Amino acid sequence: MSNIRVIACCLALVASSAAAAAPADNVSRNRHPNIAAAQRLSTQAYEKIVAAQKANEFDLGGHAQKAKELLDQVNRELKAAAETSNAHGH
């Protein structure tokens, strides 16, 4: 029974890793240098979490995946902040 659980966990990890792409760095560095820098750092953090998952060969209790989801949300919010600034002529 425990072998089945290990296999299921491995398959879930592979599926979640394949489905989730790293967040996009899509804010203009020229127009919004601070927001773009924050977005790059968020992407770097995401990549480090992926490396930790691979090094540990398991999902770290689901916490690593949750952190990746939150960093993806951070990047979307940063993009929205830049778009809001653009809409206000900044």
Residue, then its C-alpha position, 0 to 999 in steps of 0.5 A: m500500500s505504501n508503494i502505491r502512495v509513493i507512486a501516486c505522490c510522484l505522479a502528482l508531482v510530475a503532473s503539477s510540475a508539468a502544468a505549472a510554468a514559471p511566472a512571466d517577466n512581462v513588465s517593462r524595465n524601462r517604464h517600471p524599473n522597480i516593479a520589473a525588478a520585483q517581478r524578476l526576483s519573484t521568478q528567481a524565487y520560483e525557480k529556486i523552489v523548483a530546484a528544491q523540489k527536484a533536489n528533495e525528490f518530493d513535494l515538500g508536503g505541498h508547501a513548495q507547490k503552494a509557494k509557487e502558486l503564490l509567487d505566480q499570483v505575485n507576478r500577476e499582481l505586479k503586472a496589474a500594478a504596472e498596467t494600472s500605472n500605465a492607465h493613469g499616464h505614469 
